[in-house]
Each structure stands twice: as C-alpha cells, then as structure tokens.
C-alpha cells in the first residue's frame, strides 16, 4: 500500500503530515511513501531528506492522489484537492467535522473514506493518536515563550549587584494539555504560577507542578465523561468573573486555553479584566482560533490596548517539532488498523468508527457518545 503526503495549500500552515524521520518508521510497517515536491519546505525538511528516508517524489497533488491508497494531510482538503481525490482513497486529516458539513458531503459524494484526526475520542488507548493533545503540548510551551518576549522582563526573580528583580506572576486558565505545558514551562522559567480550571480533578496535577490552584467557593465540578469541561452555571460564572478580576490586578501574564468542542470558546476575560491589568502585562489567548477567551482578542493578530496590555491572538507552532509529533499520531493510528499486509477498516472499533467521519459514501457525524474508560474489544478464544 502507498501513503501519499501532499504540500499544504494553506500558506499559514507550516506543518507537513510526515517528517523524514516518520517515514523510516512507517516503512517498517510495509508501506511505501510518496511525497509532493516541496511538501516539507515550511517545516525545514528538504526533498533530499525525504528521498534519503526512502520516499518517492511526485510533481503535484493530482499525481499524488492517483498513485496513493492513503493520504496523510494536515489541513482539510481544498475544493480543488477534493475534485482530484479518487474513489476509495482513505484520507487522514484535520477536518473540523462539527463545522464542515458541506466538505464531508463532498467527500462522501466522491466516495472518499475520511478520518478526522481532530475527532479522536478522548479515551486512554487513543492518547497516542490524539493530535489535539500533542499539538496543545507545543502550544502551551510556545505561549509562555511568546508571553516572555512581549513582557520584556525576566520571568524569574533575581538578586544582583544592581538590585532585586521580582519574579513575574503568571495565571493559566484551563489545565488541559496546553495549560499543563504552560504551567511547567512558566515554572521552569522561574515565574510564580497560578492556575484555574473548573474540573476539580486537575487540582492535584496543578499542585504537583508547583503551581497554586485557584477555585471559587461554589460546589460545582466541570468534569465530563468526554474529558472536556462542561458549561458552568450562572452562579459559578459570576464567582469566576470576580476571581479573575482580582487576579487581573495582580498577575503580569494571563494564558487562556479554555475551549468547548464544536462551540465558540467561552468568554472568560472581559474588558474590565483587561482594564484592571498593569501596563506592560500580556494576555496569550490560545483559544483565538475559536473566537477567543478574551473579548478583546483579535484572531491572528498581536496588538497593545490603550492601557498598555499586549493581547496575543496568534501563536506560531513549532513546525519541525509539530510535524514529527503529528506524523507519530498518524502512524500510531495506522498501526491500530494493521500493517500493509493486514490493513483493515474496522468500523466496530471504538476509535475508528468515531474518527471515520465519512465512510463508503455516507457522512458518519456526529458520533455516538463514548465513555472515557472504553477499551478496545478483545476476542477471547473459545
């Protein structure tokens, strides 16, 4: 079987679906790999590196599609790419199925089977395939680096001959993968770190990393069976708003990560919070792509408010690292479906049937709910 890796058409996308190092691993499973020329340029991978890893180079997406059994992509296919996909091909890609119904229908009409890598269920055995987590880990790290740059001062405290420098205070809102990565990075850089999450189960994780866990005096838990946070009551949100106002007056950097699948990001940092922050403070909004957690965030922009607060609505991912990890996620998923000789689409598999958003001419979305503890079925010999 042949796996094809195209050059991403979105000029803002610097990742590629497989790095040369990934190809060495995938060939051990018996698959052949072809790549579109220049596919890795934005990730700092050359065509020569792909050839050295054993990949064949092709001229364009049309040729790639005609020769491939499986296509690994990052961003959803463009209309032109959809028109060039052949019937029966299997596509692995981000597809954003909750808001891309028309694209799913077009793929179904073409007879393309499509796996949405952003729709991997949040269960234990699927963690190795979870691209949202692997990318969020990078984004959490990067958020602190970006904040540090725009903050313009040390994050750690120092005592020097010239005088004492107080450590920066960082508030991380949302302690999922991105939030925990941000906490770890900020602590490693010497900052005083505080973190808030509606899920009480993460308190121990936050505290184990040396950060202070913030909460409100209302008995309500945001945990859900899906692993994401739920929407909270009005009473809880009002108490949360007051907590954030107090913190905004004290902290130097706020990093927000809160998102709800299929919905606009919740608005947590209001104008009054921004106005309460000190001049020179920084907000990094990692939810900017889904509307932002801050009401003043401008997606894909970085700007300074009238009271001197820098709001970052764009964080560039580390493309070389991200491509390698994304490639690992794809390979891990592929391994679940078998090697080149035993490859099988098993729609009874909990992960496959929920991520396979288009199958045999039909749209397979939304999926049925799944418990976070679901395990892969194992046949017991009779």
Secondary structure, DSSP 4 states (H G I P E B T S, - for coil): -EEEEPPP--TT----S--HHHHHHHHTTT-EEEEETTTTGGGT--HHHHHHTTPEEESSHHHHHHH-SEEE-SSPPPHHHHHHPPTT-EEEE---TTT-HHHHHHHHHHT-EEEEGGG----GGGGGG-HHHHHHHHHHHHHHHHHHHHH-S-SS-EEETTEEEPPPEEEEE--SHHHHHHHHHHHHTT-EEEEE-S-GGGHHHHHHTTPEEE--SS------TTSSPPPPPHHHHHHHHHHHHHHHHH-SEEEE----TTSPPP--B-HHHHHHSPTT-EEEETTGGGT-SBTT--TT-EEE-TTS-EEE------HHHHHHHHHHHHHHHHHHH--TTT----TTSHHHHHHEEEETTEE--SPPP--TT-----PPP-
